[in-house]
Amino acid sequence: MLGSALVDMAETYLLRGKPLPQPDPMKTDHESDIEETIYLLLTGANDVEIVPHAIET
């Protein structure tokens, strides 16, 4: 669930033309039981062209 939320956040940043926030390894939550690294892998393209298909009648 957390991974999905991070993907949504990353997509929103990119759709708005904003850079992704840089990770800060110094941030921590002292109340957490464990801390686990989450790797976010994105695929993107910078030249997308939408070509409509002909409709046969």
Secondary structure, DSSP 8 states (H G I E B T S, - for coil): -HHHHHHHHHHHHHHTT-------TT---TT-S------------S-----------
